[in-house]
Amino acid sequence: MIYITKIPDSVSISVLRHSGPMVEGTQYQLQCDIQNIAPLQNLIVKWYKGNEPLDNVTYSTISKTSVDVSATLMISPSRNDNGDQYRCRAELDLGPEGPQPHPTVTSEPLNITVHCKLAINLDIFHKSKTLDGYGFQFQLKFHKLHSFEWSTLKSPPFSLDAPKFLLGNDTVVSADSNVSLNCSAEGNPSPEMKWNYTAARNVKLSTEGRQRTIRITTATSTNAGIYICTATNRVGTATKTTTVTLKDDPTIIIIVMITLVILVSTPILLKVFCWLRKRRGYYNFITINTTDVNQPNNVPMMPLSTTWVGKSDPEGYPTKV
């Protein structure tokens, strides 16, 4: 059996029973018209949105002569499809013995315009802290639909950000030294900066641009403690805590240690000294007036011991030789 092979004279695409812009969420039928092609059973109609393949249509009807044929595709466009292009392509697949690549004819692109309900969303105080539109969250409905570029809503003109600190760390200072505590943060809108601290005569607060600085002159122990910096805007609040620690003077530490050593060692030295004196036989003699030996307040005479040489009596006095 002999079949006629005929590349189509034309391929065109259109929207059935509709003209003009499309409405978001509504179904439409696209039609691809292919004029004068053969054989029909070798035809493949391919649908594309941009460069993205959508669908393939094949035919089982056998035709010996060239025919006109149409293929359809149902779409339901969204606002993201506004401005997209649809195409259809007629391709003859004549098998491995046919021409390679397959003969094809492609339609002109069909540009679609999608109308949707105008919704202007604002989410300034939402937890996501991003701005999705241009006002408070609401929806405007019109009797007539208007088209617009959806990208303006997908890519907002600006965003709101909670404060984020740039500077601020714990600080160790020496006595009588000068120290500066800097606090700065970024955010949108620009945050307001505030320090919370214990006031003192040698503590001054200054502002330079977005930075709030505490300056401590000749630091003392009263300046040690916690300093809290707060950054606030209408999106949120952030806090940064800085601890100021006064570093001990090594001279004072040495003096304290020497004092402790003296206090601990003095009683021990006194005990050792007394023991040595007793061991070596040191005595204090009392002068006795022999004329007043009978007075009750006089010291009585101690008799000499008769203990043999080399011994001592129970009172610990020296023995007589």
DOTORMAR-500296 format. One record per residue (C-alpha): residue number from 0; residue in three letters; chain; z, x, y negated. Coordinates in Angstrom, 1 decimal. Last residue first. Layout:
{NUM,ALA,A,{Z,X,Y}};
...
***
This chain:
{320,VAL,A,{142.4,75.5,-17.8}};
{319,LYS,A,{143.2,72.1,-19.2}};
{318,THR,A,{140.6,69.4,-18.8}};
{317,PRO,A,{138.3,68.1,-21.5}};
{316,TYR,A,{138.6,64.3,-22.3}};
{315,GLY,A,{136.5,61.7,-20.4}};
{314,GLU,A,{139.2,59.1,-20.1}};
{313,PRO,A,{139.2,59.3,-16.3}};
{312,ASP,A,{140.0,63.0,-16.4}};
{311,SER,A,{137.5,65.8,-16.2}};
{310,LYS,A,{137.0,68.3,-13.5}};
{309,GLY,A,{136.1,72.0,-13.6}};
{308,VAL,A,{139.6,73.4,-13.6}};
{307,TRP,A,{142.3,71.2,-12.1}};
{306,THR,A,{143.6,68.0,-13.7}};
{305,THR,A,{147.0,68.4,-15.4}};
{304,SER,A,{145.8,66.4,-18.4}};
{303,LEU,A,{147.3,67.0,-21.7}};
{302,PRO,A,{149.3,64.1,-23.2}};
{301,MET,A,{147.7,62.0,-25.9}};
{300,MET,A,{149.7,61.7,-29.1}};
{299,PRO,A,{149.8,58.3,-30.6}};
{298,VAL,A,{147.7,57.4,-33.7}};
{297,ASN,A,{149.8,56.2,-36.6}};
{296,ASN,A,{150.1,52.6,-37.6}};
{295,PRO,A,{153.5,52.0,-36.0}};
{294,GLN,A,{155.1,54.9,-37.9}};
{293,ASN,A,{157.1,57.1,-35.6}};
{292,VAL,A,{154.7,60.0,-36.1}};
{291,ASP,A,{155.3,60.0,-39.8}};
{290,THR,A,{156.5,63.6,-40.4}};
{289,THR,A,{153.9,64.9,-38.0}};
{288,ASN,A,{151.1,63.7,-40.3}};
{287,ILE,A,{148.1,63.5,-38.0}};
{286,THR,A,{144.6,64.5,-39.1}};
{285,ILE,A,{141.9,62.7,-37.1}};
{284,PHE,A,{139.2,64.7,-35.4}};
{283,ASN,A,{135.7,63.3,-34.8}};
{282,TYR,A,{134.2,64.6,-31.6}};
{281,TYR,A,{130.9,66.1,-30.3}};
{280,GLY,A,{130.9,66.8,-26.6}};
{279,ARG,A,{127.3,67.6,-25.8}};
{278,ARG,A,{126.7,64.4,-23.8}};
{277,LYS,A,{128.2,62.1,-26.4}};
{276,ARG,A,{126.0,63.5,-29.1}};
{275,LEU,A,{122.9,63.2,-26.8}};
{274,TRP,A,{123.7,59.6,-26.0}};
{273,CYS,A,{124.0,58.7,-29.7}};
{272,PHE,A,{120.7,60.3,-30.5}};
{271,VAL,A,{118.9,58.5,-27.7}};
{270,LYS,A,{120.3,55.2,-28.8}};
{269,LEU,A,{119.2,55.8,-32.4}};
{268,LEU,A,{115.7,56.8,-31.3}};
{267,ILE,A,{115.3,53.6,-29.3}};
{266,PRO,A,{116.4,51.4,-32.2}};
{265,THR,A,{113.9,53.1,-34.6}};
{264,SER,A,{110.9,53.0,-32.2}};
{263,VAL,A,{110.0,49.3,-32.6}};
{262,LEU,A,{110.4,49.0,-36.3}};
{261,ILE,A,{108.6,52.3,-36.9}};
{260,VAL,A,{105.7,51.3,-34.7}};
{259,LEU,A,{105.4,48.0,-36.4}};
{258,THR,A,{105.3,49.6,-39.8}};
{257,ILE,A,{102.6,52.0,-38.7}};
{256,MET,A,{100.5,49.1,-37.3}};
{255,VAL,A,{100.9,47.1,-40.6}};
{254,ILE,A,{99.9,50.1,-42.7}};
{253,ILE,A,{96.8,50.7,-40.5}};
{252,ILE,A,{95.7,47.1,-40.7}};
{251,ILE,A,{96.1,47.1,-44.5}};
{250,THR,A,{93.9,50.2,-44.7}};
{249,PRO,A,{91.3,48.6,-42.5}};
{248,ASP,A,{90.8,45.7,-45.0}};
{247,ASP,A,{90.2,42.4,-43.0}};
{246,LYS,A,{86.9,40.7,-43.3}};
{245,LEU,A,{87.1,37.3,-45.1}};
{244,THR,A,{85.1,34.7,-43.2}};
{243,VAL,A,{82.8,32.2,-44.9}};
{242,THR,A,{81.5,29.5,-42.6}};
{241,THR,A,{78.3,27.8,-43.5}};
{240,THR,A,{77.5,24.3,-42.4}};
{239,LYS,A,{74.1,22.7,-42.9}};
{238,THR,A,{73.6,19.0,-43.3}};
{237,ALA,A,{70.5,16.8,-43.0}};
{236,THR,A,{69.9,13.3,-44.4}};
{235,GLY,A,{67.0,10.8,-43.9}};
{234,VAL,A,{63.8,9.2,-45.1}};
{233,ARG,A,{64.9,8.3,-48.7}};
{232,ASN,A,{65.9,11.9,-49.4}};
{231,THR,A,{69.0,13.9,-48.7}};
{230,ALA,A,{70.0,17.6,-48.2}};
{229,THR,A,{73.7,18.3,-47.7}};
{228,CYS,A,{75.2,21.8,-47.8}};
{227,ILE,A,{78.7,22.2,-46.3}};
{226,TYR,A,{80.9,25.3,-47.0}};
{225,ILE,A,{83.7,26.0,-44.5}};
{224,GLY,A,{86.5,28.4,-45.2}};
{223,ALA,A,{87.5,31.7,-46.9}};
{222,ASN,A,{87.5,31.5,-50.7}};
{221,THR,A,{91.4,31.4,-50.8}};
{220,SER,A,{91.5,34.7,-48.9}};
{219,THR,A,{89.9,36.4,-51.9}};
{218,ALA,A,{86.3,37.1,-53.0}};
{217,THR,A,{85.7,39.0,-56.2}};
{216,THR,A,{83.0,36.6,-57.5}};
{215,ILE,A,{81.7,33.8,-55.3}};
{214,ARG,A,{78.3,32.4,-56.2}};
{213,ILE,A,{77.2,29.1,-54.6}};
{212,THR,A,{73.4,28.6,-54.8}};
{211,ARG,A,{71.3,25.4,-54.7}};
{210,GLN,A,{67.6,26.1,-54.1}};
{209,ARG,A,{64.8,23.6,-54.8}};
{208,GLY,A,{64.1,25.2,-58.2}};
{207,GLU,A,{67.0,27.4,-59.1}};
{206,THR,A,{70.3,25.5,-59.2}};
{205,SER,A,{73.8,27.1,-59.8}};
{204,LEU,A,{77.3,26.6,-58.6}};
{203,LYS,A,{80.2,29.0,-59.6}};
{202,VAL,A,{83.3,30.0,-57.5}};
{201,ASN,A,{85.8,32.4,-59.0}};
{200,ARG,A,{88.0,29.7,-60.5}};
{199,ALA,A,{88.1,27.8,-57.2}};
{198,ALA,A,{86.7,24.6,-55.8}};
{197,THR,A,{86.9,23.9,-52.1}};
{196,TYR,A,{83.4,23.1,-50.9}};
{195,ASN,A,{80.7,20.4,-50.6}};
{194,TRP,A,{77.3,21.5,-51.8}};
{193,LYS,A,{74.5,19.1,-52.7}};
{192,MET,A,{70.7,19.2,-52.5}};
{191,GLU,A,{68.3,16.4,-53.3}};
{190,PRO,A,{65.3,16.3,-51.0}};
{189,SER,A,{61.7,16.5,-52.1}};
{188,PRO,A,{59.9,13.4,-50.9}};
{187,ASN,A,{58.7,14.6,-48.5}};
{186,GLY,A,{60.9,17.4,-47.1}};
{185,GLU,A,{61.9,21.0,-47.6}};
{184,ALA,A,{65.4,22.5,-47.7}};
{183,SER,A,{67.3,25.2,-49.7}};
{182,CYS,A,{70.8,26.5,-49.5}};
{181,ASN,A,{71.9,29.9,-50.7}};
{180,LEU,A,{75.5,31.2,-50.5}};
{179,SER,A,{76.1,34.2,-52.7}};
{178,VAL,A,{78.8,36.8,-52.3}};
{177,ASN,A,{80.8,39.3,-54.5}};
{176,SER,A,{83.4,41.6,-53.0}};
{175,ASP,A,{87.1,41.7,-53.7}};
{174,ALA,A,{87.9,41.3,-50.0}};
{173,SER,A,{85.0,41.9,-47.6}};
{172,VAL,A,{82.6,39.2,-46.6}};
{171,VAL,A,{81.4,37.6,-43.4}};
{170,THR,A,{78.8,34.9,-43.8}};
{169,ASP,A,{77.6,32.1,-41.5}};
{168,ASN,A,{74.0,31.2,-42.2}};
{167,GLY,A,{72.0,29.1,-44.6}};
{166,LEU,A,{68.2,29.0,-45.5}};
{165,LEU,A,{65.2,26.8,-44.8}};
{164,PHE,A,{66.8,23.5,-44.0}};
{163,LYS,A,{64.6,20.5,-43.0}};
{162,PRO,A,{64.8,17.2,-44.9}};
{161,ALA,A,{63.2,14.1,-43.4}};
{160,ASP,A,{59.4,13.8,-43.7}};
{159,LEU,A,{57.3,11.1,-45.2}};
{158,SER,A,{53.6,11.3,-44.5}};
{157,PHE,A,{50.4,11.5,-46.7}};
{156,PRO,A,{47.0,10.1,-47.0}};
{155,PRO,A,{47.2,8.4,-43.6}};
{154,SER,A,{44.6,9.3,-40.9}};
{153,LYS,A,{44.4,6.3,-38.6}};
{152,LEU,A,{44.5,3.9,-41.6}};
{151,THR,A,{41.7,5.6,-43.6}};
{150,SER,A,{39.8,6.1,-40.3}};
{149,TRP,A,{39.4,2.3,-40.0}};
{148,GLU,A,{36.7,2.4,-42.6}};
{147,PHE,A,{36.3,-1.1,-44.0}};
{146,SER,A,{34.6,-4.4,-43.3}};
{145,HIS,A,{35.5,-7.7,-44.8}};
{144,LEU,A,{36.2,-11.0,-43.3}};
{143,LYS,A,{36.1,-14.2,-45.3}};
{142,HIS,A,{38.9,-16.7,-45.5}};
{141,PHE,A,{41.3,-13.8,-46.0}};
{140,LYS,A,{44.4,-12.8,-44.2}};
{139,LEU,A,{46.7,-10.1,-45.5}};
{138,GLN,A,{49.3,-8.6,-43.2}};
{137,PHE,A,{52.7,-7.1,-44.0}};
{136,GLN,A,{54.7,-4.0,-43.6}};
{135,PHE,A,{55.5,-2.6,-47.0}};
{134,GLY,A,{52.6,-0.9,-48.7}};
{133,TYR,A,{49.8,1.7,-48.3}};
{132,GLY,A,{49.3,2.5,-44.7}};
{131,ASP,A,{50.7,4.4,-41.7}};
{130,LEU,A,{53.3,6.4,-43.5}};
{129,THR,A,{55.4,8.5,-41.1}};
{128,LYS,A,{59.1,8.7,-40.7}};
{127,SER,A,{59.0,7.7,-37.0}};
{126,LYS,A,{62.3,5.9,-37.5}};
{125,HIS,A,{60.7,3.5,-40.0}};
{124,PHE,A,{61.7,3.6,-43.6}};
{123,ILE,A,{58.2,4.0,-45.1}};
{122,ASP,A,{56.4,1.9,-42.5}};
{121,LEU,A,{53.7,0.2,-44.5}};
{120,ASN,A,{50.8,-1.6,-43.0}};
{119,ILE,A,{47.8,-3.1,-44.6}};
{118,ALA,A,{45.9,-5.4,-42.3}};
{117,LEU,A,{42.4,-6.6,-43.2}};
{116,LYS,A,{41.0,-8.7,-40.4}};
{115,CYS,A,{38.0,-7.0,-38.8}};
{114,HIS,A,{34.3,-6.5,-39.4}};
{113,VAL,A,{32.4,-4.2,-37.1}};
{112,THR,A,{29.0,-2.8,-38.1}};
{111,ILE,A,{26.7,-1.8,-35.4}};
{110,ASN,A,{23.8,0.7,-35.4}};
{109,LEU,A,{21.2,0.2,-32.7}};
{108,PRO,A,{19.5,3.5,-31.8}};
{107,GLU,A,{15.7,3.5,-31.3}};
{106,SER,A,{14.9,2.9,-27.6}};
{105,THR,A,{14.4,5.7,-25.1}};
{104,VAL,A,{11.3,6.3,-22.8}};
{103,THR,A,{11.7,8.3,-19.6}};
{102,PRO,A,{9.5,10.0,-17.0}};
{101,HIS,A,{11.7,11.6,-14.4}};
{100,PRO,A,{12.1,15.3,-14.6}};
{99,GLN,A,{10.3,16.0,-12.4}};
{98,PRO,A,{7.2,14.0,-11.5}};
{97,GLY,A,{7.2,12.2,-8.2}};
{96,GLU,A,{7.4,13.8,-4.7}};
{95,PRO,A,{11.1,13.7,-4.8}};
{94,GLY,A,{11.2,10.0,-5.6}};
{93,LEU,A,{9.4,8.0,-8.3}};
{92,ASP,A,{12.4,7.5,-10.5}};
{91,LEU,A,{11.0,5.9,-13.6}};
{90,GLU,A,{13.6,5.9,-16.5}};
{89,ALA,A,{13.9,3.3,-19.3}};
{88,ARG,A,{16.6,4.2,-21.8}};
{87,CYS,A,{18.9,2.0,-23.8}};
{86,ARG,A,{20.7,3.0,-27.0}};
{85,TYR,A,{23.9,1.9,-28.9}};
{84,GLN,A,{25.1,3.6,-32.1}};
{83,ASP,A,{28.7,3.4,-33.5}};
{82,GLY,A,{29.4,2.6,-37.1}};
{81,ASN,A,{32.5,0.5,-36.4}};
{80,ASP,A,{33.5,1.0,-32.8}};
{79,ASN,A,{37.1,1.9,-33.8}};
{78,ARG,A,{37.4,-1.6,-35.3}};
{77,SER,A,{36.9,-3.0,-31.8}};
{76,PRO,A,{33.6,-4.1,-30.2}};
{75,SER,A,{33.4,-6.5,-27.2}};
{74,ILE,A,{30.2,-5.6,-25.4}};
{73,MET,A,{28.1,-7.2,-22.8}};
{72,LEU,A,{24.9,-5.4,-21.6}};
{71,THR,A,{21.5,-6.9,-20.9}};
{70,ALA,A,{18.3,-5.7,-19.3}};
{69,SER,A,{14.8,-7.0,-20.0}};
{68,VAL,A,{11.5,-6.7,-18.2}};
{67,ASP,A,{7.7,-6.8,-19.0}};
{66,VAL,A,{5.5,-6.1,-16.1}};
{65,SER,A,{3.0,-3.6,-14.7}};
{64,THR,A,{1.3,-4.4,-11.4}};
{63,LYS,A,{2.3,-4.2,-7.8}};
{62,SER,A,{5.8,-5.5,-8.3}};
{61,ILE,A,{8.7,-5.2,-5.9}};
{60,THR,A,{11.9,-6.9,-7.0}};
{59,SER,A,{14.9,-4.7,-6.2}};
{58,TYR,A,{15.7,-3.7,-9.8}};
{57,THR,A,{18.2,-1.2,-11.2}};
{56,VAL,A,{20.6,-1.3,-14.1}};
{55,ASN,A,{22.9,1.7,-15.1}};
{54,ASP,A,{25.9,1.3,-17.4}};
{53,LEU,A,{27.9,3.0,-20.2}};
{52,PRO,A,{26.9,6.6,-20.6}};
{51,GLU,A,{28.5,8.3,-23.6}};
{50,ASN,A,{26.1,10.2,-25.9}};
{49,GLY,A,{26.4,7.6,-28.7}};
{48,LYS,A,{27.1,4.4,-26.7}};
{47,TYR,A,{24.6,4.6,-23.9}};
{46,TRP,A,{22.9,2.2,-21.5}};
{45,LYS,A,{20.5,3.3,-18.7}};
{44,VAL,A,{17.7,1.2,-17.2}};
{43,ILE,A,{16.4,2.5,-13.9}};
{42,LEU,A,{12.9,1.5,-12.8}};
{41,ASN,A,{11.5,2.3,-9.4}};
{40,GLN,A,{11.5,-1.3,-8.2}};
{39,LEU,A,{9.6,-2.3,-11.3}};
{38,PRO,A,{6.5,-0.2,-10.6}};
{37,ALA,A,{5.3,-0.3,-13.2}};
{36,ILE,A,{6.1,-0.8,-16.9}};
{35,ASN,A,{4.5,-3.0,-19.6}};
{34,GLN,A,{7.2,-3.6,-22.2}};
{33,ILE,A,{10.9,-2.9,-21.8}};
{32,ASP,A,{13.3,-5.0,-23.8}};
{31,CYS,A,{17.0,-3.9,-23.9}};
{30,GLN,A,{19.3,-6.7,-24.7}};
{29,LEU,A,{22.9,-6.5,-26.1}};
{28,GLN,A,{25.2,-9.4,-25.6}};
{27,TYR,A,{28.2,-9.9,-27.9}};
{26,GLN,A,{31.8,-10.6,-27.2}};
{25,THR,A,{34.2,-11.0,-30.2}};
{24,GLY,A,{37.3,-8.9,-30.6}};
{23,GLU,A,{36.3,-7.4,-34.0}};
{22,VAL,A,{33.6,-9.4,-35.7}};
{21,MET,A,{30.0,-8.1,-35.7}};
{20,PRO,A,{27.9,-7.4,-38.8}};
{19,GLY,A,{24.5,-9.0,-39.2}};
{18,SER,A,{22.5,-10.9,-36.7}};
{17,HIS,A,{23.4,-12.8,-33.5}};
{16,ARG,A,{21.7,-14.8,-30.8}};
{15,LEU,A,{21.0,-11.7,-28.6}};
{14,VAL,A,{21.7,-8.3,-30.2}};
{13,SER,A,{18.7,-5.9,-30.0}};
{12,ILE,A,{17.3,-2.9,-28.2}};
{11,SER,A,{13.7,-1.7,-27.9}};
{10,VAL,A,{11.6,0.2,-25.3}};
{9,SER,A,{7.8,0.4,-25.7}};
{8,ASP,A,{4.6,1.0,-23.8}};
{7,PRO,A,{6.4,1.6,-20.6}};
{6,ILE,A,{5.2,4.4,-18.3}};
{5,LYS,A,{2.9,2.9,-15.7}};
{4,THR,A,{2.6,3.7,-12.0}};
{3,ILE,A,{0.4,1.2,-10.1}};
{2,TYR,A,{1.3,0.8,-6.5}};
{1,ILE,A,{-1.0,1.3,-3.4}};
{0,MET,A,{0.0,0.0,0.0}};
***
